[in-house]
Amino acid sequence: MPAALDETVHLVLPEEISEKYNHALSYVPPGKGTVVGNKDKLEMLEDIMYNPGNPSAVLLGEAGIGKTALVEQLIFLHQKTSEPFIVVRLGIEILGGLPLNTVISRMSTLLTDMRRIRKATAEGNPGKKFKLILFIDEVHKLNDYGKGVRSSAALNALKEGLGRGVFPIITATTSKEYFENLAIDDAIDRRFNQVILDPPTLDTTRIILKRRLKYHKSREDYVPEISDKTLDELVHLTDVYVRNQVNPAKSIKILDACIGHTSRVFAQSGKKLDINHKTFQYIFLQNGYNIDPPSSAKTVRDEIHRRVKGQPLGVRLISDAINNAFFAPRDRKKPLFVALLAGTTGTGKTETAKAVAKALYGRDDAILTINGGDYPTAEDAPLVQKTIGDDMAANKQKVILLDEFEKSHKTVQFSLMRMLDEGIVRDSHGVDRSINNTVVIATTNLGAKFFNDLGKNLNLDRNENPDAYSDALYNEFLSKKQDLIQALINGDEGQNNGIKPEILQRFQDIIPYFPLPKTIMAMIARIKIQNLKKQWAVPGTIYSLGDVRINLLVPAVLNADQWQDLTENKKYAGLDPLSVMIAEDMINAKADQEGARAIDKVLSTKLISKITQQISDRIEAGLSVDASVGAFVVGTNGHAFFEKPSTGKPDIAVTFRTIDELNQKSFAS
């Protein structure tokens, strides 16, 4: 039946042929003339179509690069010539609706039937010249029909016609699909003339967008304005953020989304909006990207200052990295910043990552944690990439934490160099994912001796304010920084867990975390005890006790003069005796190895266990433990270093006092 295509030639597609192919044959209209560049590729394609012996082409390029657009442009350029190009598309999925054997049979007669269509079209357009071409997009899908060892029965059926040059044919697929599904059959590979498309330059992409805007304005009642400068910004942002797609498709997608958004606003309110940076913020966020940091630099710095104690140098350097990320020119293809936090365990490295996650993304647990110890073999390298890639594909609003980085295999570490360098990681589907929307923080426990020795040399434990930063502190660290780098390269003796120099160079900075001073340990102990007090005070916290509310009474803080009387030192001003005893007497031998985690062990074994034992004893005796009846009074056992001389061992004391007993004697709250 005739189908009008242009003013000069009409395609005639006989009904019996259309039915034979399940109506999978359809006309390809000419393009809009908006394609820019690829002049040499068009000429190559034209040459192949005029090749008398082998008029068979395969267009190769990533999805969205413009393979179909190139075919449409070819039609557009020839539609007013003396020999227009008429292109018929074969829809593989529609043809696939037929039984398998029928599909294979149809592929064997396809090119012959195309000659019948050409004859019918010539008879329907007497005296007119034209070139009829078959187009099969995503030709690799033919491999799904009668799949064999090297190629499918459907491809083999098509191969016979290709070998004889029966009819001009253009096929298209990605390079990956071609070499995995078609080129493995040497005969098929020989029959196709390759035309390889490369992504357009950013300048060419911008010209394509301008032509597309002009085309939209010729057809639509309302199209928002966009300046050349803003169009440049769109192309740049798309280039650096959308890494799993190619231009021009990805930039066209963003442009059309911006037009759709502003057109909806106009339709609903009559308000005309120009496309600008604010529009990009809205559209990119819909696609999972923050083109601007999701929080302010001050918010991030303040959160770190609030939560990370006793690390004035580390806090200052990480704050510098944040300022650079927010206020200095940066490569947007890379993460906001990439830092290696080095120091002994329990010194605040993971807490820093949590603080950054909270400040940037609103939650402490907005973190993808990659534990180095989970990837100890070379074979784990692809797995760690896929883990990160898949997670980033689902949710980019996270900090990537490479915890205990030195414990991962060196091959694993090297596999992450592209991520650290270029902000790219490949997911389990082989798709490149951008991580330029996030922060990468790696931690390592290497260099313990370096930090212990330097901390002692700097007398950090004697500072009246262990959170106070000074240039002298920074200069002293800077003078020893090369020793730290060497310690990280060497690793622990006999462990072969050093980090290669070329890996260390990928981090923007190495942030030092020193062993925590006793005052900070006491401060952390108090914070943790106060948190326990708040948790236990919530009814229903202990599921086995129902709505019972547990009240903990802890010692009050002492001022500078009170601590001066007890210890001849004011450094514990603002802290309570119990927390100070824990820091000075109960974790002294473990602090360098375990840091703040040693406090958790003390509280678990020496405080919580004593409280729960008394709860158990009272419940078994039929006595209540609810706050309405009394409270658990927590304090020292009288043998702390600042209390009366005693040979007893310092320990935490816990007693339950009734309301009457509490009223008779003053206890801290």
SELUM-893688 format. One line per 8 residues: number of its first residue (from 1); their letters; for each residue x, y, z of C-alpha. Coordinates in pm, 1 decimal. Layout:
N
NUM = A = X,Y,Z; ... .
end
This chain:
669
1 = MPAALDET = 0.0,0.0,0.0; 133.9,349.5,-77.8; 264.5,567.3,203.5; 344.0,933.9,135.9; 702.0,1024.2,232.8; 788.2,1335.0,35.9; 680.2,1532.3,-264.7; 865.6,1320.8,-523.2 .
9 = VHLVLPEE = 873.2,952.0,-426.7; 617.2,734.7,-251.6; 708.3,406.2,-84.5; 497.5,109.2,-183.3; 499.8,-163.6,80.9; 285.5,-454.7,-44.3; 36.1,-569.4,218.0; 130.8,-938.2,184.5 .
17 = ISEKYNHA = 495.0,-852.2,261.8; 394.4,-635.1,556.7; 185.1,-919.7,699.3; 460.7,-1170.3,630.4; 693.0,-977.1,862.0; 426.6,-920.9,1129.9; 411.5,-551.5,1030.0; 768.0,-508.7,1156.5 .
25 = LSYVPPGK = 869.6,-304.1,851.3; 814.5,70.4,881.5; 920.5,391.0,714.3; 1201.0,601.6,867.5; 1119.8,973.4,825.6; 1393.6,1223.3,740.4; 1563.1,1399.7,1027.5; 1516.9,1763.3,1124.9 .
33 = GTVVGNKD = 1852.7,1870.0,988.2; 1979.2,1943.7,1339.5; 2268.4,1695.1,1332.0; 2604.7,1871.4,1350.0; 2939.4,1717.1,1264.0; 3006.2,1360.7,1148.5; 3041.4,1482.7,788.1; 3311.1,1223.5,727.3 .
41 = KLEMLEDI = 3091.5,948.6,877.6; 2801.8,1046.5,651.1; 3028.7,1031.2,346.5; 3157.7,689.1,454.9; 2800.2,566.9,495.1; 2704.7,702.6,152.4; 3005.1,531.4,-6.6; 2899.0,198.4,143.3 .
49 = MYNPGNPS = 2541.9,237.7,18.1; 2678.8,282.0,-336.6; 2919.8,-12.8,-301.7; 2806.1,-258.1,-574.2; 2955.6,-566.5,-413.8; 2894.1,-511.1,-41.5; 2644.3,-235.2,43.0; 2631.9,-344.7,410.3 .
57 = AVLLGEAG = 2718.9,-104.9,696.0; 2720.7,-131.9,1071.1; 2716.3,188.7,1276.8; 2908.6,144.7,1601.5; 2890.2,376.7,1899.5; 2759.7,410.3,2253.1; 2386.6,432.1,2315.2; 2269.0,789.1,2256.7 .
65 = IGKTALVE = 2564.9,890.5,2043.1; 2342.2,948.5,1741.4; 2347.1,635.8,1525.5; 1979.4,659.1,1429.9; 2012.4,1037.4,1396.1; 2290.8,980.6,1143.2; 2058.2,763.4,932.3; 1782.8,1025.7,957.5 .
73 = QLIFLHQK = 2031.6,1297.3,857.7; 2132.0,1087.9,556.1; 1766.5,1077.1,449.0; 1728.9,1452.0,513.5; 2027.9,1540.7,297.0; 1901.5,1330.1,5.5; 1527.9,1399.4,21.3; 1538.6,1686.8,-232.6 .
81 = TSEPFIVV = 1799.6,1528.8,-463.1; 1743.0,1350.1,-791.7; 1785.9,1019.2,-609.2; 1629.7,1040.6,-262.3; 1710.0,776.5,-2.3; 1407.4,580.2,118.5; 1479.9,387.0,440.9; 1270.4,102.7,582.1 .
89 = RLGIEILG = 1325.4,-4.7,940.8; 1292.7,-363.5,1066.1; 1161.1,-376.1,1424.1; 1327.8,-685.7,1570.8; 1097.4,-705.5,1873.2; 786.4,-689.0,1651.6; 922.4,-957.1,1419.0; 1005.4,-1159.3,1730.4 .
97 = GLPLNTVI = 634.3,-1192.6,1799.4; 630.0,-1468.5,1538.6; 731.1,-1830.5,1621.1; 1106.7,-1883.2,1638.9; 1128.9,-2093.4,1323.8; 924.3,-1834.7,1137.7; 1154.8,-1553.1,1251.1; 1456.4,-1743.8,1119.4 .
105 = SRMSTLLT = 1277.2,-1816.1,792.8; 1184.5,-1449.5,749.5; 1544.5,-1337.4,802.1; 1652.1,-1568.7,518.4; 1409.8,-1399.2,274.3; 1430.2,-1043.9,408.1; 1673.9,-895.3,158.6; 1502.4,-1066.6,-132.4 .
113 = DMRRIRKA = 1168.6,-924.9,-18.9; 1327.3,-580.7,8.5; 1397.8,-607.1,-365.7; 1027.7,-682.4,-418.1; 942.8,-368.4,-219.6; 1186.2,-170.6,-434.6; 1021.9,-306.0,-750.4; 673.9,-220.9,-621.0 .
121 = TAEGNPGK = 789.6,131.1,-529.6; 945.7,178.9,-874.2; 620.5,72.4,-1040.2; 428.9,311.8,-816.9; 661.9,599.8,-906.5; 724.3,558.5,-1281.9; 1030.8,736.1,-1415.6; 1159.2,841.7,-1070.5 .
129 = KFKLILFI = 1493.7,739.5,-926.4; 1546.5,651.6,-559.3; 1762.8,430.8,-338.7; 1579.5,195.6,-102.3; 1773.6,93.8,211.8; 1697.7,-146.6,495.2; 1780.8,-27.6,850.1; 1810.8,-267.7,1147.3 .
137 = DEVHKLND = 1877.6,-90.3,1476.9; 2021.0,-286.9,1772.7; 2107.5,-565.7,1530.0; 2274.8,-764.1,1809.4; 1925.1,-860.4,1931.4; 1902.6,-1104.2,1639.9; 2143.4,-1317.1,1838.7; 1854.6,-1403.6,2071.8 .
145 = YGKGVRSS = 1675.9,-1603.6,1800.9; 1815.1,-1954.0,1756.7; 2131.1,-1874.8,1951.8; 2431.1,-2094.3,1869.3; 2795.9,-2118.6,1969.3; 2925.7,-1833.5,1750.2; 2609.4,-1676.6,1605.9; 2236.8,-1734.5,1599.6 .
153 = AALNALKE = 2025.5,-1900.9,1335.0; 1863.4,-1562.6,1261.8; 2200.4,-1399.1,1203.1; 2315.1,-1690.1,988.9; 2000.4,-1653.5,778.7; 2076.8,-1283.6,725.2; 2443.2,-1360.8,659.5; 2371.9,-1540.8,334.1 .
161 = GLGRGVFP = 2208.2,-1233.9,180.4; 2484.7,-1007.8,309.6; 2747.5,-1225.1,143.2; 2589.3,-1177.6,-199.8; 2534.0,-802.8,-163.1; 2166.0,-856.4,-232.5; 2041.9,-523.9,-92.5; 2177.1,-206.6,75.8 .
169 = IITATTSK = 2151.7,-243.8,452.0; 2248.9,-28.3,749.2; 2265.7,-185.3,1093.6; 2350.1,-25.7,1425.3; 2464.0,-140.3,1769.0; 2710.2,-48.1,2042.4; 3074.1,-142.9,2002.5; 3049.0,-367.4,2307.6 .
177 = EYFENLAI = 2747.6,-557.9,2173.8; 2900.2,-587.6,1826.3; 3226.4,-740.8,1939.6; 3055.7,-966.1,2194.2; 2769.0,-1087.4,1973.1; 2849.6,-1036.6,1604.7; 3223.8,-1004.4,1546.0; 3286.3,-1344.8,1705.4 .
185 = DDAIDRRF = 3152.8,-1487.0,1378.1; 3430.0,-1401.6,1130.2; 3196.3,-1435.6,831.9; 2952.7,-1179.0,970.7; 3237.2,-948.0,1068.2; 3373.3,-961.0,710.8; 3037.7,-873.4,559.0; 2986.7,-552.2,755.0 .
193 = NQVILDPP = 3168.3,-227.6,674.2; 3218.5,-51.3,1005.6; 3136.5,316.2,1058.6; 3252.4,408.3,1408.7; 3092.4,713.0,1572.1; 3270.0,910.7,1842.6; 3093.1,1139.8,2089.1; 3074.7,1499.1,1963.9 .
201 = TLDTTRII = 3290.2,1765.8,2123.0; 3129.5,1993.4,2378.4; 3128.9,2275.9,2123.5; 2952.0,2055.6,1869.9; 2702.5,1944.4,2135.3; 2622.4,2307.4,2212.4; 2554.1,2375.7,1842.5; 2325.9,2069.4,1829.4 .
209 = LKRRLKYH = 2131.8,2203.9,2127.6; 2095.5,2547.9,1966.9; 1955.9,2389.5,1651.4; 1721.7,2179.6,1861.5; 1598.3,2490.7,2041.1; 1536.7,2659.7,1707.4; 1340.7,2356.7,1589.3; 1129.3,2353.2,1908.5 .
217 = KSREDYVP = 1054.2,2724.8,1872.5; 928.7,2666.5,1517.9; 676.4,2411.6,1641.6; 580.0,2501.4,1999.7; 375.2,2795.7,2128.4; 613.5,2855.2,2418.3; 981.6,2770.8,2453.8; 1179.7,2940.6,2733.1 .
225 = EISDKTLD = 1481.9,3156.5,2662.3; 1832.6,3031.3,2735.1; 2148.0,3235.0,2687.9; 2460.4,3104.6,2518.1; 2642.3,3121.5,2852.3; 2373.7,2913.8,3021.7; 2377.7,2666.2,2734.3; 2753.6,2630.3,2788.0 .
233 = ELVHLTDV = 2685.8,2558.3,3155.1; 2428.0,2292.5,3065.5; 2672.2,2110.7,2836.7; 2949.3,2132.4,3096.9; 2732.7,2007.3,3383.4; 2598.8,1720.2,3177.2; 2950.3,1624.9,3073.6; 3082.5,1605.3,3429.4 .
241 = YVRNQVNP = 2779.9,1459.5,3609.6; 2609.3,1220.1,3367.6; 2893.5,976.3,3306.8; 2696.3,664.0,3214.4; 2556.9,822.4,2896.5; 2710.6,1001.7,2600.4; 2651.7,1324.0,2414.1; 2452.8,1449.2,2241.7 .
249 = AKSIKILD = 2176.4,1231.9,2389.7; 2244.9,1316.9,2753.6; 2258.0,1693.7,2693.6; 1943.6,1679.0,2478.6; 1768.9,1489.1,2758.3; 1858.6,1756.3,3015.8; 1763.9,2040.5,2780.9; 1425.7,1885.0,2701.7 .
257 = ACIGHTSR = 1364.9,1826.2,3074.4; 1439.4,2193.7,3144.0; 1198.9,2299.6,2868.1; 935.9,2062.7,3005.1; 971.7,2204.4,3356.8; 951.5,2570.2,3256.1; 669.6,2500.2,3009.3; 465.9,2331.5,3283.8 .
265 = VFAQSGKK = 511.6,2635.5,3508.8; 401.7,2861.6,3222.6; 98.2,2643.8,3145.5; -13.0,2638.4,3509.5; 64.8,2994.7,3616.5; 136.1,3193.1,3303.1; 476.8,3279.5,3447.2; 762.7,3275.8,3197.3 .
273 = LDINHKTF = 1088.1,3140.9,3336.3; 1426.5,3155.7,3169.2; 1635.9,2841.6,3187.8; 1918.9,2915.2,3432.6; 2134.0,2760.2,3703.8; 1834.9,2726.3,3934.7; 1657.7,2524.4,3664.9; 1961.9,2297.9,3636.3 .
281 = QYIFLQNG = 1964.5,2245.4,4013.6; 1604.8,2125.2,3997.8; 1647.0,1897.2,3693.2; 1978.6,1743.1,3797.6; 1847.5,1674.4,4147.9; 1556.7,1484.5,3990.8; 1820.6,1266.4,3827.4; 2007.3,1209.7,4155.3 .
289 = YNIDPPSS = 2280.5,1473.4,4121.0; 2358.4,1771.8,4341.6; 2535.0,2014.6,4109.3; 2596.9,2232.7,4414.8; 2700.9,2096.6,4754.7; 2387.0,1999.1,4949.5; 2500.0,2192.2,5255.3; 2718.3,2488.7,5344.0 .
297 = AKTVRDEI = 3087.4,2465.4,5425.4; 3015.7,2618.0,5766.7; 2757.0,2351.1,5846.6; 3006.4,2075.7,5767.7; 3288.0,2241.0,5962.8; 3065.8,2307.1,6264.5; 2943.5,1946.1,6273.4; 3300.5,1816.0,6271.5 .
305 = HRRVKGQP = 3410.7,2064.7,6539.1; 3114.9,1962.2,6756.3; 3174.2,1589.1,6733.3; 3546.5,1528.8,6687.7; 3738.8,1604.8,7007.4; 4109.0,1617.8,7081.6; 4217.5,1639.9,6716.7; 4280.5,2011.2,6654.7 .
313 = LGVRLISD = 4519.3,1947.3,6366.3; 4300.8,1685.1,6200.0; 3989.3,1902.3,6237.8; 4173.0,2203.6,6093.8; 4306.3,2012.7,5791.5; 3973.3,1847.9,5712.5; 3811.9,2193.4,5745.4; 4065.8,2326.7,5494.9 .
321 = AINNAFFA = 3972.5,2046.3,5255.6; 3605.1,2138.8,5294.0; 3674.5,2507.0,5226.9; 3870.2,2413.3,4914.8; 3584.1,2192.9,4795.0; 3327.4,2469.2,4842.7; 3516.2,2785.8,4754.6; 3809.9,2702.3,4524.1 .
329 = PRDRKKPL = 3793.0,2606.2,4154.9; 3780.2,2228.4,4132.9; 3750.3,1953.2,3878.3; 3378.1,1874.1,3894.1; 3439.5,1527.1,3755.8; 3606.4,1434.3,4084.5; 3448.8,1396.2,4430.4; 3411.0,1699.7,4656.7 .
337 = FVALLAGT = 3728.2,1585.5,4827.8; 3929.4,1268.3,4879.4; 4117.3,1234.8,5206.7; 4311.9,967.3,5392.5; 4258.8,980.5,5769.9; 4556.4,819.8,5941.3; 4595.6,736.7,6308.8; 4546.0,471.0,6573.4 .
345 = TGTGKTET = 4205.4,319.5,6632.4; 3943.8,505.0,6834.6; 4080.0,853.4,6768.6; 3787.4,998.8,6573.6; 3840.8,895.7,6210.3; 3508.3,717.2,6166.1; 3333.7,985.0,6371.3; 3465.3,1241.1,6122.8 .
353 = AKAVAKAL = 3310.6,1044.7,5834.7; 2979.8,1030.6,6020.7; 2992.8,1404.1,6089.1; 3052.0,1478.2,5719.3; 2765.1,1245.0,5623.5; 2532.4,1412.4,5873.9; 2621.8,1762.8,5761.2; 2607.5,1692.8,5386.2 .
361 = YGRDDAIL = 2329.4,1436.9,5358.2; 2132.3,1471.3,5680.7; 2208.5,1133.2,5840.8; 2499.9,971.5,6024.9; 2440.7,652.0,5829.3; 2450.6,818.3,5484.8; 2771.1,622.9,5437.1; 2873.6,340.3,5208.9 .
369 = TINGGDYP = 3132.5,156.4,5417.9; 3387.0,-59.9,5239.8; 3576.9,-256.0,5505.8; 3926.8,-328.2,5379.7; 3937.7,-659.1,5563.6; 3644.0,-783.9,5351.9; 3855.3,-761.0,5033.6; 4182.3,-941.5,5115.9 .
377 = TAEDAPLV = 4248.9,-1109.3,4778.6; 4329.5,-989.8,4426.2; 4009.3,-1152.0,4302.5; 3809.4,-907.0,4516.2; 3905.3,-610.2,4295.0; 3605.0,-638.0,4057.6; 3373.3,-701.5,4353.1; 3461.9,-382.6,4537.9 .
385 = QKTIGDDM = 3415.0,-181.3,4218.0; 3073.4,-335.1,4155.1; 2969.0,-283.3,4518.2; 3045.3,88.1,4500.5; 2907.6,127.6,4147.0; 2577.6,-44.2,4224.0; 2531.0,155.4,4543.6; 2606.1,485.7,4370.7 .
393 = AANKQKVI = 2362.7,396.2,4091.9; 2088.0,360.8,4352.7; 2176.7,654.6,4579.4; 2454.0,908.8,4527.5; 2379.2,1099.3,4849.6; 2644.4,922.1,5056.5; 2998.5,940.6,5186.5; 3216.2,656.1,5057.9 .
401 = LLDEFEKS = 3418.6,529.4,5353.7; 3712.8,301.5,5272.3; 3763.4,180.3,5628.7; 4096.3,24.6,5730.1; 4212.7,71.4,5373.8; 4546.9,-97.3,5435.6; 4376.3,-432.5,5501.9; 4247.9,-459.2,5143.0 .
409 = HKTVQFSL = 4461.6,-637.9,4885.4; 4695.5,-415.7,4685.9; 4517.3,-514.5,4364.8; 4195.1,-391.8,4523.4; 4363.1,-63.5,4613.8; 4496.7,-18.9,4261.0; 4152.7,-94.9,4117.1; 4018.7,210.9,4303.3 .
417 = MRMLDEGI = 4273.8,450.1,4151.5; 4034.9,545.9,3870.5; 3768.0,624.2,4129.1; 4008.2,844.1,4326.1; 4154.9,1005.9,4012.8; 3857.0,1049.2,3782.3; 3550.7,1007.9,4005.2; 3437.6,701.0,3808.5 .
425 = VRDSHGVD = 3351.9,349.8,3922.6; 3201.3,68.5,3716.4; 2891.2,-116.0,3838.1; 2800.3,-484.1,3797.5; 2645.8,-410.9,3455.1; 2966.5,-257.0,3322.7; 2818.2,93.9,3339.3; 3040.3,381.8,3450.9 .
433 = RSINNTVV = 2900.0,563.3,3753.8; 3002.2,910.3,3864.2; 3089.4,973.3,4228.8; 3155.2,1346.1,4191.4; 2849.7,1409.4,4406.4; 3009.7,1272.6,4720.1; 3314.1,1258.1,4946.4; 3564.6,973.8,4964.1 .
441 = IATTNLGA = 3725.2,916.8,5302.8; 3975.8,638.2,5357.8; 4104.8,544.5,5702.3; 4412.6,356.6,5813.3; 4551.3,248.9,6149.8; 4908.6,239.9,6019.5; 5172.7,468.4,6169.6; 5088.8,402.8,6536.3 .
449 = KFFNDLGK = 5448.8,452.0,6651.8; 5479.7,774.1,6454.2; 5167.7,921.5,6613.9; 5255.9,804.9,6964.9; 5607.4,945.0,6943.2; 5506.7,1276.2,6786.7; 5216.7,1315.4,7030.9; 5457.8,1278.1,7322.9 .
457 = NLNLDRNE = 5706.5,1520.6,7167.2; 5430.9,1776.4,7126.6; 5313.5,1722.5,7486.9; 4954.9,1704.6,7364.3; 4839.8,1552.3,7692.7; 4949.1,1862.0,7883.0; 4753.6,2113.9,7679.6; 4498.4,2300.3,7889.2 .
465 = NPDAYSDA = 4271.1,2304.4,7583.1; 4331.8,1987.1,7380.8; 4104.7,2118.2,7102.9; 4312.1,2433.8,7048.2; 4485.8,2458.2,6709.7; 4817.8,2637.4,6669.6; 5050.7,2705.5,6378.3; 5332.5,2555.7,6585.3 .
473 = LYNEFLSK = 5140.1,2227.0,6596.7; 5092.4,2231.2,6221.0; 5454.4,2324.6,6147.0; 5582.4,2045.9,6371.5; 5361.7,1793.5,6193.6; 5465.2,1930.1,5854.2; 5831.5,1883.5,5941.8; 5760.6,1517.4,6023.2 .
481 = KQDLIQAL = 5502.8,1446.7,5751.5; 5749.9,1263.7,5528.7; 5817.1,1025.6,5818.8; 5443.8,954.2,5836.0; 5426.7,889.4,5461.6; 5717.7,647.2,5492.2; 5545.8,473.7,5783.6; 5232.1,431.2,5572.3 .
489 = INGDEGQN = 5438.9,293.6,5283.7; 5629.9,52.1,5508.8; 5321.0,-69.5,5696.7; 5335.7,-286.7,6007.3; 5649.2,-492.3,6042.0; 5610.2,-832.6,5879.7; 5250.8,-766.5,5768.2; 5308.1,-650.2,5407.2 .
497 = NGIKPEIL = 5021.0,-406.5,5454.4; 5189.5,-84.7,5348.8; 5016.5,148.4,5102.4; 5199.3,206.4,4774.0; 5321.3,564.1,4707.5; 5121.0,588.3,4384.7; 4805.8,515.5,4587.4; 4889.4,770.7,4856.2 .
505 = QRFQDIIP = 4940.4,1034.7,4587.0; 4575.8,997.9,4481.9; 4453.7,1143.7,4811.6; 4428.2,1520.2,4829.3; 4565.7,1515.6,5180.9; 4667.6,1286.7,5466.0; 4489.8,1394.3,5783.9; 4663.6,1298.6,6112.5 .
513 = YFPLPKTI = 4473.2,1166.4,6416.0; 4683.8,1151.4,6731.1; 4624.6,938.7,7042.0; 4360.6,1114.0,7249.4; 4472.3,1313.0,7556.5; 4331.6,1201.2,7890.7; 4113.2,1510.3,7913.5; 3947.2,1420.7,7584.0 .
521 = MAMIARIK = 3905.2,1060.0,7693.7; 3731.8,1188.2,8007.7; 3513.8,1420.4,7798.5; 3414.3,1130.5,7571.3; 3341.5,912.4,7873.9; 3108.8,1178.6,8013.7; 2929.4,1217.4,7679.0; 2876.2,843.5,7654.5 .
529 = IQNLKKQW = 2751.0,819.2,8015.0; 2509.9,1107.3,7956.8; 2385.2,933.3,7641.2; 2325.6,615.4,7841.9; 2134.8,817.5,8099.2; 1908.7,962.8,7826.2; 1850.8,624.6,7661.3; 1757.2,444.4,7982.6 .
537 = AVPGTIYS = 1521.8,726.3,8082.0; 1294.6,652.8,7782.3; 1003.3,422.8,7881.8; 1010.7,92.7,7696.1; 1384.5,104.3,7622.4; 1422.4,-229.8,7803.0; 1166.2,-443.8,7623.5; 1147.9,-706.2,7900.2 .
545 = LGDVRINL = 1044.4,-441.5,8156.5; 760.4,-282.8,7960.2; 712.8,89.8,8027.2; 961.5,105.0,8313.8; 1182.9,414.4,8313.2; 1535.6,379.7,8453.2; 1690.6,680.9,8623.9; 2071.4,709.5,8641.6 .
553 = LVPAVLNA = 2225.2,966.0,8874.6; 2582.7,1055.3,8777.8; 2835.7,1280.0,8954.0; 2824.9,1653.5,8891.1; 3108.4,1831.1,8713.7; 3376.8,2010.0,8915.9; 3515.8,2353.3,8839.7; 3881.0,2449.2,8794.8 .
561 = DQWQDLTE = 3935.8,2534.7,9163.8; 3784.5,2205.6,9280.0; 4011.2,2008.1,9047.6; 4307.9,2218.3,9158.1; 4239.8,2112.7,9517.8; 4212.9,1745.6,9418.2; 4493.2,1709.1,9163.4; 4687.9,2037.9,9166.9 .
569 = NKKYAGLD = 4583.9,2065.4,8802.2; 4293.0,2252.6,8645.7; 4287.4,2066.2,8314.1; 3979.3,1862.2,8411.0; 3765.9,2169.3,8476.3; 3409.5,2105.1,8363.0; 3435.4,1727.4,8397.3; 3301.4,1491.3,8663.6 .
577 = PLSVMIAE = 3509.3,1257.9,8886.1; 3367.8,936.3,8736.5; 3464.1,1027.3,8379.1; 3808.7,1141.5,8487.7; 3865.7,817.2,8681.0; 3769.4,614.7,8372.8; 4016.7,810.8,8156.3; 4305.5,813.3,8403.8 .
585 = DMINAKAD = 4273.6,486.9,8594.4; 4066.4,236.9,8399.7; 4189.5,257.6,8039.3; 4541.4,379.4,8095.8; 4707.9,66.3,7960.5; 4477.3,34.4,7659.3; 4434.4,391.4,7543.8; 4712.7,393.1,7286.4 .
593 = QEGARAID = 4586.5,72.7,7123.8; 4210.2,121.1,7145.4; 4146.9,492.4,7188.0; 3787.2,591.6,7262.0; 3669.8,234.4,7196.9; 3830.9,137.3,7526.4; 3570.8,355.7,7698.1; 3291.4,148.7,7544.6 .
601 = KVLSTKLI = 3446.6,-166.0,7689.7; 3476.1,-10.8,8035.2; 3116.9,109.1,8030.5; 2993.7,-226.8,7905.9; 3181.1,-439.4,8160.0; 3201.0,-204.8,8457.4; 2888.2,9.3,8440.6; 2610.7,-144.0,8232.0 .
609 = SKITQQIS = 2671.8,-495.6,8361.2; 2650.1,-374.8,8723.1; 2326.3,-188.9,8655.6; 2168.3,-485.6,8477.7; 2277.6,-719.8,8757.6; 2102.9,-501.8,9013.7; 1794.9,-477.2,8791.1; 1788.2,-855.2,8771.9 .
617 = DRIEAGLS = 1831.9,-894.2,9148.7; 1554.4,-646.3,9230.0; 1310.9,-792.7,8975.5; 1368.8,-1144.7,9113.2; 1308.6,-1008.4,9464.8; 982.1,-853.6,9351.7; 1112.9,-498.0,9381.2; 1058.6,-217.1,9133.7 .
625 = VDASVGAF = 1338.3,-40.6,8946.0; 1121.6,236.4,8797.7; 1230.6,598.5,8837.7; 917.7,664.1,9041.8; 1062.4,434.7,9310.9; 1429.0,529.7,9303.7; 1743.4,569.2,9098.8; 2073.4,398.9,9023.9 .
633 = VVGTNGHA = 2349.3,615.5,9167.2; 2672.7,587.0,8970.4; 3014.5,703.2,9089.8; 3369.4,603.8,9182.9; 3443.1,337.6,9442.9; 3666.1,577.7,9638.0; 3997.4,454.0,9494.1; 4051.0,692.6,9203.5 .
641 = FFEKPSTG = 4394.8,856.7,9173.6; 4260.1,1188.1,9306.6; 4087.6,1036.2,9611.0; 4233.5,943.4,9950.5; 4541.3,722.3,9933.4; 4435.1,363.4,9898.5; 4571.2,33.4,9776.6; 4231.6,-55.2,9634.5 .
649 = KPDIAVTF = 4166.3,-85.6,9262.3; 3972.9,201.2,9101.5; 3631.4,91.1,8986.4; 3280.0,212.2,8912.3; 3031.4,187.8,9196.6; 2657.5,143.6,9134.2; 2390.6,143.2,9403.3; 2012.0,166.5,9391.6 .
657 = RTIDELNQ = 1865.5,433.2,9616.6; 1497.9,474.3,9695.5; 1323.4,809.9,9676.7; 1340.3,843.9,10055.6; 1712.7,771.9,10058.7; 1770.2,1022.9,9781.9; 1578.0,1287.3,9975.0; 1784.8,1226.3,10287.9 .
665 = KSFAS = 2115.7,1272.0,10107.5; 2224.6,1495.2,9824.5; 2313.7,1312.1,9503.4; 2409.9,1455.7,9170.4; 2163.1,1418.2,8887.3 .
end
